[in-house]
Amino acid sequence: MNLPLPFHRPSIGPDEEAAVLRVLRSGWLTHGPETAAFEREFAAYLGVPAALGVSSCTAGLELIFAALSLPPGREVITTPLTFAATVHVLVHRGLVPVLADIDPRTGGLDVASLARRLSDRTAAVLVVHFAGHLAVNSQLLDFCSAHRLILIEDCAHAIETRDLDGRAAGTFGQAAAFSFYPNKNITAAEGGMVVARDPALLERMRLLRTQGMVWPPDDGRTGFRPYDVIDSGYKLNLTDLQAALGRVQLGRVEGWLPRRQAVAARYRSVLAQVGGRLIEPPAGTRSAWHLAVAVVPLPDRQATEAYMERIQRRGVRLSWHYRPIHWLTAYRRIAGGDELPLCDELAACSFSLPLYPGLTDEEVGYVCSVLKAEW
Ligand SMILES: Cc1ncc(COP(=O)(O)O)c(C=O)c1O
């Protein structure tokens, strides 16, 4: 076993290498047949008719809100327990992010707090399936439909996440974005995918993804056909090199999930021995187990950081998901940020443990022994 044990290690093998090499040698590097195949395969994996490859999950969220064209000044309720990108994309469009508190057991949005944040300016709810744990339930869906709110899903952590009936995260709202960043459950080096319930919304995103360009229908002529640009679009597409990598990884993701679950189970049992716990998915649902977030009985962030430091000195790299949005300099004065007691309490005493399919039993055993020894 080599120390330090990294917080994350992407699982890249000979199949990934061969796929990238195949594209390099094909002469077609971007936005071509590999991207189209990856889009079809990803859509099939989720059980939806179509998906669009994008350059990142952030790009996907930007594209969703660009396509929705909500009037500036409208409010979007979201979670403080997320990466800054979730909030940036709202600010970029002149929308007002409003934070609601979380359910500390699952890390998802707390519907009672969500209801308290509702105003006559609220246009949408942006949920994050934190750690891969399903963040929508019938209560949240009923709330959104009762108040005619658009529901968008940040699925950066949630590729394999399914509800009790096997329905995929990303299919509950109007649109969703997924991430293939290197630390995600599948990687394309960088990249993402978006899906939308309304085919017209997906088509609008397809247009905006690539400069707003359109081509005349194929009339049998050979070679160049003059394109038009019908909207001021963006450049947010996936490359074929990334898509080739992503396709191989997608083919492996179901095989990796039992390992993620098994590692989480070992962490659950050792944390119980020190009076701690994991943030867990709602009962009966299938989590992608993107993150193993430990919650320990320590009084404040300082004590938690000290415990983390002792663990890291023993060669186990840790992380923190997340320093809440309203604790960040850019968002200290964000709406709702002055009253999020459950999120504040959780953030004071949580940190993330290494969780990836390539972890060996010996490595997991070592992490568990260090967690106990340094408590
Ligand atoms: C919850 C969440 N949303 C969005 C993103 C952005 O993903 P990407 O790096 O693919 O843009 C991340 C990345 O870590 C994330 O964790």
The ligand as a Gaussian input file, in Angstrom:
#p B3LYP/6-31G(d) Opt

LIG

0 1
 C      -22.719000      19.728000      -7.030000
 C      -21.871000      20.154000      -8.190000
 N      -22.408000      20.877000      -9.174000
 C      -21.697000      21.267000     -10.251000
 C      -20.370000      20.946000     -10.369000
 C      -19.606000      21.414000     -11.578000
 O      -19.167000      20.335000     -12.332000
 P      -18.116000      20.572000     -13.533000
 O      -16.754000      20.600000     -12.917000
 O      -18.320000      19.388000     -14.434000
 O      -18.491000      21.839000     -14.176000
 C      -19.754000      20.198000      -9.373000
 C      -18.325000      19.862000      -9.485000
 O      -17.661000      19.463000      -8.594000
 C      -20.514000      19.787000      -8.261000
 O      -19.957000      19.057000      -7.277000

